Amino acid sequence: MHADARPAPNALSRLADAVASAHADIEPVRVGGQISAVTPAFYRVSGISPFLKLGERILLGGEGRPQIGEVVRIDDGGATVKPFEGSIDARLGERAYRIGPVSLSPDASWRGRVVDALGRPIDGGAPLVVGEHRVMPFSDPPPAMNRARVGRHVKTGVRAIDIFTPLCLGQRVGIFAGSGVGKSTLLSMIAGAEGFDTIVIALVGERGREVREFLEETLTPASRARAVMVVSTSDESPMMRQLAPNTAMAVAEYFRDRGDQVLLIIDSVTRYAHAARDVALAAGEPAVSRGFTPSVFSELPRLLERAGPGFEGGGAITGIFSVLVDGDDHNDPVADNIRGTLDGHIVLERFIADRGRFPAMNPLTSISRLSRQVWSADQQALVRRFCALIARFEDTRDLRIMGGYAPGNDPDLDQAVAIVPRLYDALRQDPTSPKSEDAFRELAAMLKGE
């Protein structure tokens, strides 16, 4: 029997899992206080401050279903609590109780399932199996000197990426794009890459209709069977949108520690930053840069650094993080902070998408900081030559439109005009296209017209 194989859960085992999970959340002695203030964004609990820590949860009993919030600020007068639900159903004087921080108990059987930011199943399937070990969504990355080095080259099947920004196991790459430029489509194509044991996908702040589309249409059956999806849609609270990427990261770390090669896709980190800003503002933190608070720029590296290689001899998390650039400004504070943390970035340009070329990747502004570990000397020289020809072709576009180009006067420009349009055609690819097996060989054949 395979190591991951477990007997099918029956009613008794499901009851045992539910009891184990509830027992871990419920404390023998409950510490409580009273609601002293309610606003549309948060509520205050008095009489409980000495017993709380930041990040712990507060439970409201109420007459309806219980509501859970997280402590985001503590002072002498009480604690500020942000609810995980979108609305606040609290009354002055109502009792509230501490129940400890959010935790998860991942299991190998979670593959093929869809969960929310709190680790609860939302796909209508059976209750999740409770794993043997509990993990925290917010944790620290492995110590720098104890981490393995980035591993071997892995083919994504996307020709433009495999040629210009090759990917290695354990690498962290950002996809930077404005809205409607093909970012989600490119992510779905990368999700079909071979060489990964487990895929963890976090959809953060996305449209609700896209969840089933991504799961049922974008992912192949083989990819879906080994994928765990963590979903927090745009209509959910900032607390859920802030928690979702950390939940996905914790699940990816669980599989990494089992020795798996994990592909982690988070779409998008920008919406995570927006949610973190909303939470920080509710906690009273001042805005410093385009409305973002200082804690946002410290939380982003903490999240991103958790991806990457694990301990020597173990698994690794290969991270693909989409970055939605506001107003197509690739130098906005969030994008700039993320770009400096990652091991490479793929830039999708609107002007390329407007010309009907997909993926709309700009090879001149995209970079993989580990490409030299992948390219041979000949491949490196070829890519540099391609980039030079593309730059020459694009720089003279207006000149050629006005009729100022005459063949024979500039050999480099003549070569660019002859090769670059064919290169662009060779790099076109969509989800229905066959996956690339040997990108450089295929490109050579296409340029020769074979």
C-alpha positions in Angstrom: 0.0 0.0 0.0 1.3 3.5 -0.8 2.5 5.5 2.1 -0.3 8.1 1.6 -3.0 5.5 1.4 -5.5 5.4 4.3 -8.7 3.5 4.8 -11.8 5.3 3.6 -13.2 7.3 6.5 -16.3 5.9 8.1 -18.8 7.7 10.4 -16.8 6.7 13.5 -13.5 8.0 12.2 -15.1 11.3 11.0 -16.6 11.7 14.5 -13.1 11.1 16.0 -11.6 13.7 13.7 -14.2 16.3 14.6 -13.8 15.6 18.4 -10.0 15.9 18.0 -10.3 19.2 16.2 -12.8 20.7 18.6 -10.7 19.5 21.6 -7.7 21.4 20.3 -9.7 24.6 19.9 -11.6 24.6 23.2 -9.7 25.5 26.4 -10.6 23.8 29.7 -11.2 27.3 31.3 -12.6 30.0 29.2 -11.3 33.6 29.5 -13.9 36.1 28.5 -14.8 39.8 28.4 -17.6 42.1 27.2 -18.2 44.0 24.0 -17.6 47.7 24.7 -17.7 49.2 21.2 -18.9 48.1 17.7 -17.9 49.7 14.4 -18.5 48.5 10.8 -14.9 47.4 10.6 -14.1 46.0 14.1 -15.3 45.7 17.7 -13.7 46.2 21.1 -13.6 43.7 24.0 -12.9 45.0 27.5 -11.8 43.1 30.6 -9.7 40.6 28.7 -6.5 42.5 27.7 -4.1 40.9 30.3 -4.9 37.4 29.0 -4.5 38.1 25.2 -1.8 38.0 22.7 -1.9 39.4 19.2 -3.1 36.9 16.7 -5.4 35.0 19.1 -9.0 34.5 18.3 -12.2 35.8 20.0 -15.4 33.8 19.9 -18.8 35.5 20.0 -21.6 33.1 21.1 -24.6 35.2 20.1 -28.1 33.8 19.3 -27.1 32.7 15.8 -24.1 30.9 14.6 -20.8 31.6 16.5 -18.6 34.3 15.0 -14.8 34.3 15.2 -12.5 37.3 15.0 -8.8 37.9 15.5 -7.1 40.2 18.0 -5.2 42.9 16.1 -4.5 45.4 18.9 -4.3 45.3 22.7 -4.3 48.3 25.1 -5.3 49.0 28.7 -8.9 49.8 27.6 -9.4 46.5 25.8 -8.7 44.6 22.6 -9.5 45.5 19.0 -10.9 42.5 17.1 -11.4 42.1 13.3 -14.0 39.4 12.4 -13.3 36.7 9.9 -16.9 37.1 8.7 -17.7 40.0 6.4 -20.3 41.5 8.7 -20.3 42.1 12.5 -23.2 40.7 14.5 -22.2 42.0 18.0 -24.1 43.8 20.7 -22.8 46.0 23.5 -22.3 44.0 26.7 -22.3 40.6 24.8 -19.8 38.1 26.2 -16.7 37.2 24.1 -14.2 34.5 24.8 -10.6 33.8 23.9 -10.1 30.6 21.9 -6.4 30.7 20.8 -4.8 31.4 17.4 -5.7 29.8 14.1 -4.1 26.4 13.5 -4.4 23.7 10.9 -3.9 19.9 10.7 -3.1 19.2 7.1 -3.1 15.6 5.8 -2.1 14.0 2.5 -5.8 13.3 1.8 -6.3 17.1 1.4 -5.1 16.8 -2.2 -8.0 17.2 -4.6 -9.9 19.3 -2.0 -10.9 23.0 -1.8 -10.8 24.8 1.5 -11.3 28.3 2.9 -8.7 30.4 4.7 -9.5 28.7 8.0 -8.9 25.3 6.5 -12.6 24.3 6.3 -13.8 22.4 3.2 -16.0 24.4 0.8 -16.3 21.8 -2.0 -19.2 20.0 -0.6 -17.1 16.9 0.1 -16.6 14.9 3.2 -15.1 16.5 6.3 -11.3 16.8 6.0 -9.1 14.2 7.7 -7.3 15.8 10.7 -3.6 15.3 10.4 -1.3 14.1 13.1 0.4 17.5 13.5 -1.0 21.0 13.9 0.7 23.8 12.1 0.3 27.6 12.3 -0.5 29.7 9.3 1.9 32.3 10.4 5.4 30.8 10.9 9.0 31.5 10.2 11.0 30.3 7.2 13.8 27.8 7.7 17.1 29.3 9.0 19.2 30.6 6.1 22.2 28.5 6.7 20.2 25.3 7.1 18.3 25.6 3.8 19.2 23.5 0.8 20.3 25.3 -2.4 17.9 25.7 -5.3 17.5 22.5 -7.2 17.4 21.3 -10.8 15.7 23.0 -13.8 12.0 22.2 -14.2 10.2 22.7 -17.5 6.9 24.7 -17.2 5.8 23.7 -20.7 5.4 27.4 -21.6 8.0 28.2 -24.3 8.5 31.9 -23.5 9.3 31.1 -19.8 11.5 28.1 -20.5 13.6 30.1 -22.9 13.9 33.6 -21.3 13.1 33.0 -17.6 13.8 29.3 -16.8 12.6 28.0 -13.5 14.3 25.8 -11.0 12.9 23.7 -8.1 12.7 25.9 -5.0 12.8 29.2 -7.0 10.4 32.0 -6.3 9.1 34.0 -9.3 6.6 36.8 -9.6 4.3 37.4 -12.5 3.7 41.2 -12.8 0.8 42.4 -14.8 -2.1 44.8 -14.9 -5.7 43.6 -15.0 -6.9 41.7 -18.1 -3.4 41.0 -19.5 -3.6 37.2 -19.2 -2.0 36.7 -15.8 -4.5 34.1 -14.5 -4.3 32.2 -17.9 -0.5 32.0 -17.6 -0.8 30.8 -14.0 -3.1 28.0 -15.2 -0.6 27.0 -17.8 2.2 26.8 -15.3 0.0 24.7 -13.0 0.2 21.9 -15.6 4.0 21.7 -15.3 5.4 18.2 -14.7 7.9 17.4 -11.9 5.8 18.4 -8.9 4.3 15.9 -6.4 1.8 18.4 -4.9 0.3 21.7 -6.1 -1.1 24.3 -3.6 -3.1 27.1 -5.1 -4.3 30.2 -3.3 -7.0 32.3 -5.0 -7.0 35.6 -3.0 -9.5 38.3 -3.7 -10.6 36.7 -7.0 -14.1 36.7 -8.4 -16.2 33.9 -7.1 -17.2 32.6 -10.5 -13.5 31.9 -11.3 -13.1 29.3 -8.6 -15.0 26.5 -10.3 -13.7 27.6 -13.7 -10.1 27.3 -12.5 -10.7 24.0 -10.8 -12.8 22.3 -13.4 -11.7 23.8 -16.7 -8.2 25.1 -16.2 -6.6 22.3 -14.2 -6.3 19.0 -15.9 -7.7 15.9 -14.0 -4.1 14.9 -13.2 -3.2 18.3 -11.8 -6.5 18.6 -9.9 -5.9 15.2 -8.2 -2.7 16.5 -6.6 -3.8 20.1 -5.9 -5.0 21.7 -2.7 -6.9 24.9 -3.4 -7.3 27.6 -0.7 -9.9 30.2 -1.7 -10.8 33.6 -0.3 -13.0 35.5 -2.8 -13.2 39.3 -3.1 -16.4 39.5 -1.1 -14.9 38.0 2.0 -13.4 40.0 4.8 -9.9 41.4 4.8 -9.1 38.9 7.6 -9.9 36.0 5.4 -8.0 37.5 2.4 -5.0 38.1 4.6 -5.1 34.6 6.1 -5.5 32.7 2.8 -2.0 33.0 1.5 -0.5 32.0 4.9 -2.9 29.0 5.1 -1.7 28.0 1.6 1.9 28.4 2.6 1.4 26.3 5.8 -0.2 23.5 3.7 2.7 23.7 1.2 5.2 23.6 4.1 3.5 20.4 5.4 3.9 18.7 2.1 7.5 20.0 1.7 8.4 18.6 5.1 7.2 15.2 3.9 9.8 15.4 1.1 7.5 16.5 -1.7 8.4 18.9 -4.5 5.6 21.5 -4.1 4.4 24.0 -6.6 2.8 26.9 -4.8 0.7 29.4 -6.8 -0.7 32.6 -5.1 -3.0 34.8 -7.1 -2.5 37.5 -6.1 -0.1 38.9 -3.5 -1.2 42.4 -4.2 -4.7 41.6 -2.9 -3.0 40.1 0.2 -1.2 43.4 0.7 -4.5 45.3 0.3 -6.1 43.1 3.0 -3.1 43.5 5.3 -3.4 47.2 4.9 -7.1 47.2 5.9 -6.3 45.2 9.0 -3.4 47.4 10.0 -5.4 50.6 9.5 -8.1 49.1 11.8 -5.5 48.5 14.4 -4.5 52.2 14.3 -1.4 52.0 12.2 -0.6 55.1 10.1 -0.3 55.0 6.4 3.1 55.9 5.0 3.2 55.1 1.2 0.2 55.4 -1.1 -2.1 54.4 1.8 0.0 51.3 2.8 1.1 50.9 6.4 4.7 50.0 7.4 3.7 46.5 8.6 2.6 45.6 5.0 6.2 46.0 3.8 7.5 43.7 6.6 4.8 41.1 6.2 5.4 40.6 2.4 9.0 39.3 2.8 7.9 37.1 5.7 5.4 35.4 3.5 7.6 35.2 0.4 10.6 33.9 2.3 8.8 30.9 3.5 8.7 29.5 0.0 11.9 28.1 -1.5 14.1 25.1 -0.5 13.6 23.3 2.8 16.2 21.6 4.8 19.0 19.7 3.0 17.8 16.4 1.6 14.1 17.4 1.9 11.5 18.9 -0.4 11.1 22.4 -1.7 8.4 24.9 -2.4 8.6 26.4 -5.9 6.6 29.7 -5.6 4.8 31.5 -8.4 3.3 34.7 -7.1 1.1 37.0 -9.2 1.4 40.7 -8.7 -1.4 42.9 -9.9 0.2 46.3 -10.6 -2.1 49.2 -9.9 -2.7 51.3 -13.0 0.0 49.3 -14.9 2.6 51.0 -12.8 5.3 48.4 -12.3 7.1 50.6 -9.8 4.3 51.0 -7.3 5.4 50.4 -3.7 4.0 46.8 -3.4 5.3 45.6 -6.7 8.8 47.2 -6.0 9.0 45.5 -2.6 8.0 42.1 -4.0 10.3 42.3 -7.0 13.3 42.9 -4.7 12.5 39.8 -2.6 11.9 37.2 -5.3 14.4 35.2 -7.5 13.0 36.5 -10.7 10.0 38.2 -12.3 8.0 37.8 -15.5 6.5 41.0 -16.8 3.3 40.9 -18.8 2.7 44.1 -20.9 -0.7 45.5 -22.0 0.7 46.7 -25.3 1.8 43.2 -26.1 -1.6 41.8 -25.2 -3.3 44.5 -27.3 -1.4 43.1 -30.3 -2.9 39.7 -29.7 0.3 38.0 -28.5 -0.1 35.6 -25.6 1.4 35.1 -23.2 2.0 38.8 -23.2 5.5 38.4 -21.7 8.2 41.1 -22.3 11.5 39.3 -22.6 13.4 42.6 -22.2 12.1 43.3 -18.7 11.6 39.8 -17.5 14.5 38.1 -15.6 15.3 34.9 -13.8 18.2 35.3 -11.3 19.0 31.6 -11.6 19.0 31.4 -15.4 22.8 30.9 -15.6 22.3 27.6 -13.6 20.1 26.4 -16.4 21.4 27.8 -19.7 24.4 26.3 -21.4 27.0 28.8 -22.8 25.4 28.5 -26.3 21.9 29.0 -25.0 23.0 32.0 -22.9 24.6 33.7 -26.0 21.5 32.9 -28.1 19.1 34.5 -25.5 21.2 37.6 -25.3 21.2 37.8 -29.1 17.4 37.4 -29.2 17.0 40.2 -26.6 19.3 42.5 -28.6 17.3 41.9 -31.7 14.0 42.4 -29.9 15.2 45.7 -28.5 16.4 46.8 -31.9 13.1 45.8 -33.5 10.9 47.6 -30.9 13.1 50.8 -30.8 12.7 51.3 -34.5 9.0 50.4 -34.7 7.9 54.1 -35.2 10.7 54.7 -37.7 9.6 51.7 -39.8 5.9 52.7 -39.7 6.8 56.1 -41.1 8.7 54.5 -43.9 12.2 55.5 -42.7 13.6 52.0 -42.9 15.6 50.9 -46.0 17.0 47.3 -46.1 20.7 47.0 -46.5 21.8 50.1 -44.4 21.9 48.4 -41.0 22.7 44.6 -40.9 21.5 44.3 -37.2 18.2 45.9 -38.0 17.8 43.8 -41.2 18.3 40.7 -39.0 15.8 42.0 -36.4 13.2 42.6 -39.0 13.7 39.2 -40.5 13.8 37.2 -37.2 11.8 39.0 -34.5 8.3 38.6 -36.1 8.9 34.9 -36.6 10.2 34.7 -33.0 7.0 36.3 -31.7 4.9 33.8 -33.6 7.0 30.9 -32.2 6.4 32.1 -28.7 2.6 32.3 -29.0 0.9 29.8 -26.8 -2.4 29.3 -25.1 -3.9 26.7 -22.7 -5.1 24.6 -25.7 -1.7 24.5 -27.3 0.5 21.5 -26.8 3.0 21.9 -23.9 6.6 22.6 -24.9 8.9 19.6 -24.4 12.2 21.1 -25.6 11.8 24.9 -26.0 15.1 25.7 -27.7 14.8 22.8 -30.2 11.2 23.7 -31.0 12.1 27.4 -31.4 14.9 26.5 -33.8 12.6 24.4 -35.9 9.9 27.1 -36.0 12.4 29.8 -37.1 13.6 27.5 -39.9 10.0 27.1 -41.0 10.0 23.3 -40.3 
